[in-house]
Amino acid sequence: MLKVAYIDHTAKWSGGEVALFNILTNIGENVQPLVILAEEGALAERLREKGIDVRVIPLDESIRSRGRNAVNLGAPAAAIKLLAYGSKLAPLLKQEKVDCVHTNSLKSAFYGAVAAKKAGVPLIWHIRDHIGAPYLKPVVAKAIRTMSRMLPNGVIANSHSTLSALELPQTKKTLVVYSAFAKAISEGTRRRDQKDFNVLLVGRLAHWKGQHVVLEAAKAFKQDSRVKFWLAGDALFGEEEYKQELIRTIQQNDLTNVSLLGHVDDIQGLMQKADLLIHTSVTPEPFGQVIVEGMAAGLPVIASNEGGPVEIVVPGVTGMLIQPGDAGILAESITWMLEHPEERRRMAENGTKRVKEHFVIENTVKDIVDYYKGLLAAT
């Protein structure tokens, strides 16, 4: 059995952390996980409930919450603190005799590198972010690409789009593994008798997620009482100002057809009440885990045609891919879905089939375990 240390700087219940939870709770008997987090939170609590060994070694909140693009006078001091924190983790890795380190976020990739090197164990970076503009400043993206060639023994990416943005040499041992679905997949055709046509977007409230585009599109449906827009998710990483902007826009434009639902625990239950899932990121989405969840729940999908969603949605088969940031095209696409119920039903059925074929957790964990074994055999 392999003992793997999984390192993450946050315990918030966000996309990358949900994906890690799904992996660890389905990894099976081949891997004994040790999870090292920099804060307490939902991820820690849920992992402990599953009997997984979680250690919380606190990292200064000002470092944990520091923006990814914060290149300023405080950067050297922050870097020194991250290095010191990484050194602090090394004795634990040695004591627990881990076989390798698997980092789950960009911040943890940096201090995890220090910890792994000091402990003398192989390092794997799991990259879940688009390493490039406009998500990252060019200087930051270039630095990460350079370090990804030098520091980790191997790199896992959550999509081919994410891996391509890293521009790694062919000699680097890499793996593309999707953030797969880990719950029951909808069976049969959804039957909803209610009059409303519920359009659902799931994701934390952040400008790059494009909720403002949804509000602009919602203006076109103010006179159609059937169409309701549900925005599930809350501001998590210093994005409270954007949330307030959304609230002001809703109030100023009298968008009574839009509901900000906040954090929703039972996303699958919410999806069962929806008719259409939209995904409106205005910068390339690294993957798009919620799209897979929506397809598994039997929903047709409208998503941005950049980044990971291109690898999930088959245009005309499981949904539609549209130009990001264009509220007019989004409104037209929603109208088409509303007016073509049979096509929606067919897309929904094709979507659940595609999830079963390409995005189930059993395939994901098998690929990861095989990757561990191959990497360790080569080091």
Secondary structure, DSSP 4 states (H G I P E B T S, - for coil): -EEEEEEES--S--HHHHHHHHHHTT-GGGEEEEEEESS-SHHHHHHHHTT-EEEE----HHHHT--TT--STTHHHHHHHHHHHHHHHHHHHHHTT-SEEEE-SHHHHHHHHHHHHHHT--EEEEE-S--STTTS-HHHHHHHHHHHHHS-SEEEESSHHHHHHHT--TTSEEEE----B-SPPP-S------S-EEEEEES-S-GGGTHHHHHHHHGGGTT-TTEEEEEEB---SS-HHHHHHHHHHHHHTT-TTEEEEE--S-HHHHHTT-SEEEE--SS-BS--HHHHHHHHTT--EEEESSBTHHHH--BTTTEEEE-TT-HHHHHHHHHHHHH-HHHHHHHHHHHHHHHHHH-BHHHHHHHHHHHHHHHHHH-
